[in-house]
Amino acid sequence: MKLPRCIAARLARQHGPIHGLTTPYSQLAAASLCARRRLPQKITVAYSSWWSGRKYATAVSATELQFGQPVHETHPHILKAGEITPGITAQEYHDRRAKLALSLPDGAVAVLAAAELKYRSGPVFFPFRQESNFLYLTGFSEPEAMVVIQKTGPRHGDYTFHLLCRPKDPQAEQWSGPWSGLQAAQDVFNADVAGDISNVESILPPLVKGATWIYTDIEMNKAGHPTDFANLVRRANSTVGVQRLQPLVNRLRAIKSSAEIANMRKAGQISGRVISDAMRRDWKTEKELETFLNYQFTVSGCDGPAYVPVVAGGPRGCGIHYVQNNAMLDRDDMVLVDAGGEYGAYITDISRTWPLSGRFSPAQRDLYLAVLKVQRSVVSLCRESSGMTLDRLHRITEDGLRDQLTQLGFDMSGNALQILFPHHVGHYVGLDVHDVPGYGRHHPLKSGHCVTVEPGVYVPKDERWPKHFRGMAVRIEDSVCVDDDSPFILTTEAVKEVEDIEALRD
């Protein structure tokens, strides 16, 4: 007996399982998918009703199966019921795809490719990191995969989600570790249709044949020649227009949901506490401090470091992205640390500068306070009611630093500010350290935007500058979520007031 999914699901909810229902996934998964589309407000209930007892065609308990990433049944210490990735539910991933589909023209499709596994040397590979837009829309964190989202109507939720990935292969998985397979593509990741990625040349053409537009960031040309993907698309639909997908996804990713903000707050809280703890201790080398930070981010609850940290003692802090981190530290110097952890793929970005001795010298204190005053002022403007943009905040930062440094005896004529403060005051943060690439800093800040505020002063060893400041570098950075009338500082546990830093050694 073969019933339409929604009818079968309705009967299942009313009368229990329908024996003989033949679908490519479990009956309860079908009920959940139906509920997602027709009754999205009940998706959490639908998921919780089958999540803990999900069944597969193998009739093996989900707790005994292996997947390419954590799921609640196998990793309840990482994921709550209903979550695809830490803090982000299946409902939220559905809503993201629905919003993207709603923004597409009628009849359009969006096509995304998973990231490739990167190799360090020979057969030695880096840990896999999914392409951010792919991750944002699916939560699926494996290579060798493709997503096609077809717009099917004018309403929220009118789309078909195709996920092409690797089928289960016990022999290959014995070497590489488990991956999720086609059944999980539907049961776990809610694909309407799952396909074998090795058959992409036969699966993709029918999906794009009747498309009015294709939105994708997959390369269409390389070195002046069409790519294999471009040829595949053109053979199926020679006249279809192709547009970049990233601008559409950027508009969705730029404004963070409450769940995303919670993940970033957790990363910021943990990372801030670790950095404050580092300020309490004596350090002899940059590498020792770097190792402490990366280890503590991980054991304290983050997934690990969000990026390669800057640990720069003394004049090495004048290198904006100094990451060699292999020099000895001098107790008479300050150390500039730019580091943060990642939680559920969401990052935090923090910079702090402190005296290695535990006490600021008069000159160190003066330069540090000059930067801190400006940073506090600019953070206070990270609210929608201020009407600011990141570019406007940068100009305010420049004015503030110019005034503070003039008071300290700096000659700020000519190109002085460009030398002393050569970078922008902020950028967007989220799944990426520099989030939503291509989304300009000219956009008015709205509630849900998450940004950094990071003024800095880097004084070269040059006679042009006051002698007692030469070779000093100070950067103070917080990750901040814009709210309606006040900033929500995500990294407040990383102390930055002079009195608080010095009190850590008392």
C-alpha positions as CSV (number, residue, x, y, z in Angstrom):
1,M,0.0,0.0,0.0
2,K,1.4,3.4,-1.0
3,L,-0.1,6.5,0.4
4,P,0.8,10.2,0.0
5,R,3.1,11.2,2.7
6,C,0.9,13.8,4.4
7,I,-2.1,11.5,4.4
8,A,-0.1,8.6,5.8
9,A,1.4,10.9,8.4
10,R,-2.0,12.2,9.5
11,L,-3.3,8.7,9.9
12,A,-0.2,7.7,11.8
13,R,-0.6,10.5,14.3
14,Q,-4.3,9.6,14.8
15,H,-4.2,5.8,14.7
16,G,-0.5,4.7,15.1
17,P,1.8,3.2,12.6
18,I,0.5,2.3,9.2
19,H,1.9,-1.1,8.4
20,G,2.8,-1.5,4.7
21,L,3.6,2.1,4.1
22,T,6.5,2.1,1.6
23,T,8.7,5.1,1.6
24,P,12.5,5.5,1.4
25,Y,12.6,6.4,5.1
26,S,10.7,5.6,8.3
27,Q,7.0,6.4,8.7
28,L,7.7,8.7,11.6
29,A,10.3,10.6,9.6
30,A,7.6,11.1,6.9
31,A,5.3,12.4,9.5
32,S,7.9,14.8,10.7
33,L,8.6,16.1,7.2
34,C,4.9,16.6,6.5
35,A,4.5,18.4,9.8
36,R,7.5,20.6,8.9
37,R,5.8,21.8,5.7
38,R,2.2,22.0,6.7
39,L,2.5,22.6,10.4
40,P,5.9,24.2,10.9
41,Q,4.9,25.4,14.4
42,K,4.7,21.8,15.5
43,I,8.0,20.6,14.1
44,T,9.7,20.5,17.5
45,V,6.9,18.2,18.8
46,A,7.1,16.1,15.7
47,Y,10.9,15.7,16.1
48,S,10.7,15.0,19.7
49,S,8.1,12.3,19.1
50,W,10.3,10.3,16.9
51,W,13.8,11.6,17.5
52,S,14.7,9.4,20.4
53,G,13.3,6.3,18.8
54,R,14.2,6.9,15.2
55,K,14.1,3.7,13.2
56,Y,15.8,2.9,9.9
57,A,15.3,0.3,7.2
58,T,17.8,-1.9,9.0
59,A,15.6,-2.0,12.1
60,V,18.8,-1.1,14.1
61,S,18.4,1.4,16.9
62,A,19.8,4.8,15.9
63,T,22.1,4.7,19.0
64,E,23.9,1.7,17.4
65,L,24.4,3.4,14.0
66,Q,27.4,5.5,13.0
67,F,27.1,8.9,11.2
68,G,29.6,11.3,9.7
69,Q,28.9,13.8,12.5
70,P,27.3,13.8,15.9
71,V,23.5,13.2,16.2
72,H,21.5,13.3,19.4
73,E,21.2,9.6,19.7
74,T,24.9,8.9,19.5
75,H,26.2,12.1,21.1
76,P,23.6,13.3,23.6
77,H,26.4,15.1,25.5
78,I,26.8,17.4,22.4
79,L,23.3,17.7,20.9
80,K,19.9,18.1,22.4
81,A,16.9,16.3,20.8
82,G,15.9,18.1,17.6
83,E,19.3,19.7,17.0
84,I,21.2,19.1,13.9
85,T,24.3,21.0,15.1
86,P,24.9,22.4,18.6
87,G,22.2,24.9,19.4
88,I,20.6,24.9,15.9
89,T,17.5,22.8,15.4
90,A,16.2,21.1,12.3
91,Q,13.4,23.6,12.3
92,E,15.8,26.5,12.1
93,Y,17.7,24.9,9.2
94,H,14.3,24.4,7.4
95,D,13.4,28.0,8.0
96,R,16.8,29.1,6.5
97,R,16.1,27.1,3.3
98,A,12.6,28.4,3.2
99,K,13.7,32.0,3.4
100,L,16.3,31.5,0.7
101,A,13.7,29.8,-1.6
102,L,11.3,32.7,-0.9
103,S,14.0,35.2,-2.1
104,L,14.6,33.3,-5.4
105,P,12.7,34.2,-8.6
106,D,9.9,31.9,-9.6
107,G,11.2,28.6,-11.0
108,A,14.8,29.3,-9.9
109,V,17.1,26.8,-8.2
110,A,20.1,27.2,-5.9
111,V,23.0,24.9,-6.2
112,L,25.8,24.6,-3.5
113,A,28.8,22.3,-3.4
114,A,30.4,21.1,-0.2
115,A,33.9,22.0,0.7
116,E,36.8,19.8,-0.3
117,L,39.1,18.0,2.1
118,K,42.3,20.1,2.2
119,Y,45.7,18.4,2.4
120,R,48.7,19.6,4.5
121,S,51.2,17.5,2.7
122,G,51.0,14.2,0.8
123,P,48.3,12.1,2.4
124,V,48.2,14.2,5.6
125,F,45.0,16.2,5.7
126,F,43.6,19.1,7.7
127,P,40.4,18.6,9.8
128,F,37.5,19.0,7.5
129,R,35.6,22.3,7.7
130,Q,32.3,22.6,5.7
131,E,31.8,25.5,3.3
132,S,29.9,28.1,5.4
133,N,26.9,28.7,3.2
134,F,26.4,24.9,2.8
135,L,26.7,24.5,6.5
136,Y,24.3,27.4,7.2
137,L,21.5,25.9,5.0
138,T,21.9,22.2,5.9
139,G,24.0,21.5,9.0
140,F,25.6,18.7,6.9
141,S,29.3,18.5,7.6
142,E,30.8,16.1,5.1
143,P,32.8,16.6,1.8
144,E,31.7,15.2,-1.5
145,A,28.2,16.6,-1.4
146,M,25.9,18.9,-3.3
147,V,22.6,20.6,-2.4
148,V,19.9,21.7,-4.8
149,I,17.1,23.8,-3.5
150,Q,14.2,24.2,-6.0
151,K,11.7,26.9,-5.5
152,T,8.2,25.3,-6.1
153,G,5.8,28.1,-5.2
154,P,5.3,31.6,-3.7
155,R,4.8,30.7,-0.1
156,H,7.3,30.2,2.8
157,G,8.2,26.5,2.7
158,D,7.5,26.0,-1.0
159,Y,10.8,24.3,-2.0
160,T,12.3,20.9,-2.6
161,F,15.6,20.1,-0.9
162,H,17.9,17.7,-2.7
163,L,21.0,16.4,-0.9
164,L,23.5,14.4,-2.9
165,C,26.1,12.7,-0.8
166,R,28.1,9.5,-0.4
167,P,26.2,6.3,0.2
168,K,27.3,4.1,3.1
169,D,30.4,2.1,2.3
170,P,31.6,-0.1,5.1
171,Q,34.9,-0.9,3.5
172,A,35.8,2.8,2.8
173,E,34.5,3.9,6.2
174,Q,36.8,1.4,7.9
175,W,39.7,3.6,6.6
176,S,38.2,7.1,6.8
177,G,35.7,6.8,9.6
178,P,31.9,6.8,9.3
179,W,29.8,9.0,7.1
180,S,26.1,9.5,7.2
181,G,24.8,8.0,3.9
182,L,21.6,8.5,1.9
183,Q,19.2,7.3,4.5
184,A,20.4,9.8,7.1
185,A,20.3,12.5,4.4
186,Q,16.5,12.2,4.7
187,D,15.9,11.0,8.2
188,V,18.5,13.2,10.0
189,F,19.0,16.2,7.6
190,N,15.5,16.4,6.2
191,A,16.3,16.1,2.5
192,D,13.2,15.6,0.5
193,V,15.3,13.7,-2.0
194,A,18.6,12.0,-1.4
195,G,21.0,11.0,-4.2
196,D,24.4,9.4,-4.7
197,I,26.9,12.2,-5.4
198,S,28.8,9.9,-7.8
199,N,25.7,10.1,-10.0
200,V,25.6,13.9,-10.2
201,E,25.9,13.9,-14.0
202,S,22.6,12.1,-14.3
203,I,20.8,13.6,-11.3
204,L,21.6,17.3,-11.7
205,P,20.5,17.9,-15.4
206,P,16.8,17.1,-14.8
207,L,16.8,19.5,-11.8
208,V,18.1,22.5,-13.8
209,K,16.5,21.7,-17.1
210,G,13.4,23.7,-16.5
211,A,14.9,26.3,-14.2
212,T,14.4,30.0,-14.9
213,W,17.6,30.9,-13.1
214,I,20.4,29.1,-11.4
215,Y,22.0,30.7,-8.3
216,T,25.3,29.3,-7.4
217,D,28.9,30.1,-6.3
218,I,30.3,27.0,-8.0
219,E,32.9,28.1,-10.5
220,M,31.6,28.3,-14.1
221,N,34.8,29.3,-15.7
222,K,38.4,28.6,-14.9
223,A,41.4,29.9,-16.8
224,G,39.1,31.1,-19.5
225,H,37.4,27.7,-20.0
226,P,34.1,26.3,-18.8
227,T,34.3,24.1,-15.8
228,D,32.8,20.6,-15.8
229,F,29.9,22.0,-13.7
230,A,29.2,24.7,-16.3
231,N,29.2,22.2,-19.1
232,L,26.8,20.0,-17.2
233,V,24.4,22.9,-16.6
234,R,24.6,24.2,-20.2
235,R,24.0,20.8,-21.7
236,A,20.8,20.6,-19.7
237,N,19.7,24.2,-20.1
238,S,21.6,26.2,-22.6
239,T,19.8,29.5,-22.1
240,V,19.4,29.6,-18.3
241,G,20.8,32.7,-16.5
242,V,23.3,32.1,-13.8
243,Q,23.6,34.5,-10.8
244,R,25.8,34.4,-7.7
245,L,24.1,32.9,-4.7
246,Q,26.3,34.5,-2.0
247,P,24.6,37.9,-1.9
248,L,21.3,36.2,-1.2
249,V,22.7,34.0,1.6
250,N,24.7,37.0,3.0
251,R,21.4,38.8,3.7
252,L,20.1,35.9,5.7
253,R,23.4,35.2,7.5
254,A,24.1,38.8,8.4
255,I,21.2,39.0,10.9
256,K,21.7,36.4,13.6
257,S,18.9,34.3,15.2
258,S,18.6,34.0,18.9
259,A,20.1,30.5,18.7
260,E,23.1,31.8,16.7
261,I,23.7,34.6,19.2
262,A,23.5,32.1,22.1
263,N,26.2,30.0,20.4
264,M,28.4,33.1,20.0
265,R,27.7,34.2,23.6
266,K,28.8,30.7,24.8
267,A,32.0,30.9,22.7
268,G,32.6,34.4,24.0
269,Q,32.0,33.6,27.6
270,I,34.3,30.6,27.6
271,S,37.0,32.4,25.6
272,G,36.9,35.5,27.8
273,R,37.3,33.5,30.9
274,V,40.3,31.6,29.4
275,I,42.0,34.9,28.4
276,S,41.4,36.4,31.8
277,D,42.9,33.3,33.4
278,A,45.9,33.7,31.1
279,M,46.4,37.2,32.5
280,R,46.9,35.8,36.0
281,R,49.9,33.8,35.0
282,D,53.6,34.3,34.2
283,W,54.6,33.4,30.7
284,K,58.1,32.9,29.4
285,T,57.4,32.2,25.7
286,E,54.7,33.1,23.2
287,K,54.3,29.4,22.3
288,E,53.6,28.5,25.9
289,L,50.8,31.1,26.1
290,E,49.4,30.0,22.7
291,T,49.3,26.4,23.8
292,F,47.5,27.3,27.0
293,L,44.8,29.3,25.2
294,N,44.1,26.6,22.5
295,Y,44.0,23.8,25.1
296,Q,41.8,25.7,27.5
297,F,39.4,26.8,24.8
298,T,38.8,23.1,24.1
299,V,38.6,21.6,27.6
300,S,36.5,24.5,28.8
301,G,33.7,23.7,26.3
302,C,34.5,25.2,23.0
303,D,35.0,23.0,19.9
304,G,38.6,24.4,19.8
305,P,40.3,27.6,18.6
306,A,38.4,29.6,16.1
307,Y,41.5,30.8,14.2
308,V,45.3,30.8,14.5
309,P,45.9,33.2,17.4
310,V,48.1,36.2,17.6
311,V,50.4,36.0,20.6
312,A,52.8,38.9,20.2
313,G,55.2,40.1,22.9
314,G,56.5,43.7,22.8
315,P,57.2,45.2,19.4
316,R,56.0,42.1,17.6
317,G,52.5,43.3,18.4
318,C,53.0,45.9,15.7
319,G,52.5,43.2,13.2
320,I,48.7,43.1,12.9
321,H,48.6,39.4,12.2
322,Y,51.8,38.1,13.7
323,V,51.2,34.4,14.2
324,Q,54.7,32.9,14.4
325,N,54.3,32.9,18.2
326,N,57.8,31.5,18.8
327,A,59.7,34.3,20.6
328,M,60.7,34.7,24.2
329,L,58.6,37.1,26.3
330,D,60.1,40.0,28.3
331,R,58.4,40.9,31.6
332,D,58.9,44.6,30.9
333,D,56.8,44.3,27.8
334,M,53.1,44.0,27.1
335,V,51.7,41.0,25.2
336,L,49.0,41.4,22.5
337,V,46.7,38.4,22.2
338,D,44.1,38.0,19.5
339,A,42.4,34.7,20.1
340,G,39.0,33.1,20.6
341,G,37.2,29.8,20.6
342,E,34.5,28.3,18.4
343,Y,31.2,26.7,19.5
344,G,28.8,24.9,17.2
345,A,30.8,26.4,14.3
346,Y,30.2,29.9,15.5
347,I,33.2,32.0,16.5
348,T,34.2,34.7,18.9
349,D,37.0,37.2,18.2
350,I,38.8,38.8,21.1
351,S,41.9,40.9,21.4
352,R,43.5,41.9,24.7
353,T,46.8,43.6,25.7
354,W,48.3,43.3,29.1
355,P,51.6,43.8,30.9
356,L,53.5,40.6,31.4
357,S,54.7,41.8,34.8
358,G,51.1,42.3,35.9
359,R,51.5,46.0,36.3
360,F,51.4,48.7,33.7
361,S,54.3,51.1,33.5
362,P,53.2,54.8,33.2
363,A,53.7,54.9,29.4
364,Q,52.0,51.5,28.9
365,R,49.0,52.7,31.0
366,D,48.7,56.0,29.1
367,L,48.7,54.3,25.7
368,Y,46.4,51.5,26.8
369,L,43.9,54.0,28.3
370,A,43.9,56.0,25.1
371,V,42.8,53.0,23.2
372,L,40.4,51.8,25.8
373,K,38.5,55.1,26.0
374,V,37.9,55.0,22.3
375,Q,36.9,51.3,22.3
376,R,34.3,51.8,25.1
377,S,32.8,54.8,23.3
378,V,32.5,53.0,20.0
379,V,31.0,49.8,21.6
380,S,28.3,52.0,23.1
381,L,27.2,53.0,19.6
382,C,26.6,49.4,18.5
383,R,22.8,49.6,18.7
384,E,20.2,50.0,16.0
385,S,18.9,53.3,17.4
386,S,22.3,55.0,16.8
387,G,21.8,54.7,13.0
388,M,25.5,53.7,12.6
389,T,27.3,51.7,10.0
390,L,30.7,50.0,10.5
391,D,32.2,52.6,8.2
392,R,30.8,55.4,10.3
393,L,32.1,53.7,13.5
394,H,35.5,53.6,11.9
395,R,35.5,57.3,11.2
396,I,34.5,58.0,14.8
397,T,37.3,55.7,15.9
398,E,39.8,57.6,13.8
399,D,38.6,60.9,15.3
400,G,38.8,59.5,18.9
401,L,42.3,58.0,18.4
402,R,43.6,61.2,16.8
403,D,42.4,63.2,19.8
404,Q,43.7,60.8,22.4
405,L,47.2,60.5,20.8
406,T,47.5,64.2,20.3
407,Q,47.0,64.6,24.1
408,L,49.8,62.1,24.6
409,G,52.2,64.2,22.6
410,F,52.0,62.4,19.2
411,D,52.3,64.6,16.1
412,M,49.2,63.5,14.2
413,S,49.8,65.5,11.0
414,G,50.0,63.9,7.6
415,N,49.7,60.2,7.4
416,A,50.3,59.6,11.1
417,L,47.0,57.9,11.8
418,Q,47.3,55.6,8.8
419,I,50.6,54.4,10.3
420,L,49.5,54.1,13.9
421,F,46.0,52.6,13.1
422,P,46.2,50.9,9.7
423,H,43.2,48.6,9.8
424,H,39.4,49.0,10.0
425,V,37.7,49.2,13.4
426,G,35.4,46.2,12.8
427,H,34.0,43.4,10.7
428,Y,31.1,41.1,10.9
429,V,31.4,37.8,12.9
430,G,29.4,34.6,12.8
431,L,30.2,31.3,11.2
432,D,33.4,32.9,9.8
433,V,35.8,35.2,11.6
434,H,35.3,37.7,8.8
435,D,31.7,36.8,8.3
436,V,29.4,37.3,5.2
437,P,32.2,38.2,2.8
438,G,31.0,40.8,0.3
439,Y,28.4,42.2,2.6
440,G,29.6,45.8,2.9
441,R,30.4,47.8,5.9
442,H,28.1,50.5,4.7
443,H,24.9,48.8,5.8
444,P,23.1,50.4,8.8
445,L,23.5,48.3,11.9
446,K,20.4,46.4,12.7
447,S,19.4,44.3,15.7
448,G,21.0,40.9,15.2
449,H,24.1,42.1,13.4
450,C,27.2,40.8,15.2
451,V,30.4,42.8,14.8
452,T,33.8,43.4,16.3
453,V,35.1,46.7,17.7
454,E,38.9,46.6,17.7
455,P,40.7,49.9,17.8
456,G,44.5,49.6,18.0
457,V,47.6,51.7,18.1
458,Y,50.9,50.3,16.8
459,V,53.9,52.5,17.4
460,P,57.0,51.9,15.2
461,K,60.5,52.2,16.6
462,D,60.9,55.5,14.8
463,E,62.0,59.0,15.9
464,R,58.8,60.4,14.5
465,W,57.0,59.2,17.7
466,P,57.4,59.9,21.4
467,K,60.4,57.9,22.7
468,H,58.6,56.2,25.6
469,F,55.9,54.8,23.3
470,R,58.1,53.4,20.6
471,G,57.7,49.7,19.9
472,M,54.4,49.5,21.9
473,A,51.3,47.9,20.5
474,V,47.8,47.9,22.0
475,R,44.6,46.4,20.5
476,I,41.4,45.9,22.5
477,E,38.7,44.0,20.7
478,D,35.2,42.7,21.7
479,S,32.6,40.8,19.7
480,V,29.3,42.7,20.0
481,C,25.8,41.8,19.1
482,V,23.7,44.9,18.0
483,D,20.4,45.3,19.8
484,D,17.7,47.9,19.5
485,D,18.9,50.3,22.2
486,S,22.1,48.9,23.7
487,P,25.0,46.7,22.7
488,F,25.1,43.1,23.8
489,I,28.8,42.4,24.5
490,L,29.5,38.7,23.8
491,T,33.0,38.7,25.3
492,T,32.6,40.6,28.5
493,E,34.4,37.9,30.6
494,A,37.7,39.0,29.1
495,V,38.7,41.8,31.5
496,K,40.0,45.0,30.0
497,E,39.9,47.7,32.7
498,V,43.3,48.6,34.0
499,E,42.3,48.0,37.6
500,D,40.8,44.6,36.8
501,I,43.8,43.4,34.9
502,E,46.2,44.4,37.7
503,A,43.9,42.9,40.3
504,L,44.3,39.5,38.7
505,R,47.8,39.3,40.1
506,D,46.9,40.4,43.6
